Amino acid sequence: MKKILISFMLLLVLSGCTFGGVGNHDPDTFKVMFLSSVPLDYQEPLQSYVEEILSEEIEEGLNVEVIMTMANFDRLTVEIVSREVDMFIVDGWLDKPLLDPYGLLPLDEFYDLVDEETKTNYVVENEEGTGEHLYLVPLNEGTAFYEFTGFKVESGLVTGIVSSTPHEQAARKLLEEWL
């Protein structure tokens, strides 16, 4: 029964039936969720790291919340459907459930900063079927994020920005600094 429920939820996510793209985001809080094998003890340093990068936005009244949880397919599915998180960082093995042109913003401005394998894996056709876009970006060796954190995750880390976020500029700024 659990497998049927998970399959149904995944089907909803992949078909774009996530409440018509309307999010449940807090307009005052930018939420960054790590669903990864990164130890939960790193929540405070990551919170400080994100706050440092987004200091101007914080001064203008934006709250920042970094959420750390273990990598889990079920949790990712629930979070995608609830649309409360603005930006996801997940272990590489969770990339396929996250890769959804209906639920993520195109990250084409980072296209030249990623390798050919990334382009092959994370460039997909948009929801209108009119073009291809980059939707996920790895945060592995060679990125400022990796240099700062030193996180070595066997399957790597990838990130994406939720399409319904009211904090798109903050998310793009964070990603730009991380790459």
Number of C-alpha atoms within 10 A of each C-alpha: 6 7 8 9 10 15 12 12 19 21 13 15 22 18 14 17 14 18 13 10 17 13 21 16 18 15 11 13 18 25 21 23 21 25 21 24 20 19 11 13 9 11 17 13 12 19 16 15 17 18 19 13 16 19 15 12 17 17 9 8 11 18 16 20 18 20 17 22 17 16 19 15 16 12 12 22 17 14 14 24 21 15 20 20 25 27 26 25 24 28 24 19 17 19 22 12 15 27 21 25 24 21 29 24 21 22 18 15 11 16 17 9 12 15 11 11 9 16 17 10 15 22 22 19 15 18 14 9 8 8 10 16 19 26 28 30 27 23 24 20 13 9 16 16 20 17 14 11 12 11 17 13 13 10 15 18 25 23 23 27 25 28 21 21 27 18 22 17 11 21 22 18 12 19 21 14 14 17 18
